[in-house]
Amino acid sequence: VILVGHSCGGACIAYALELYPKKISKAVFLSATMLSNGQRPFDVFAEE
């Protein structure tokens, strides 16, 4: 499986990579949100 994500879709791709690392062969982030290790997809939108 190859995943391509743009904008907020990058957070979803990163989460999918954590859940299914053996099923995803490539991930392409196009101007996308990137997550840090251990960060959940909607943490990037949470208020500090």
Secondary structure, DSSP 8 states (H G I E B T S, - for coil): -EEEEEETHHHHHHHHHHH-TTT--EEEEEEE----TT--GGGGGS--
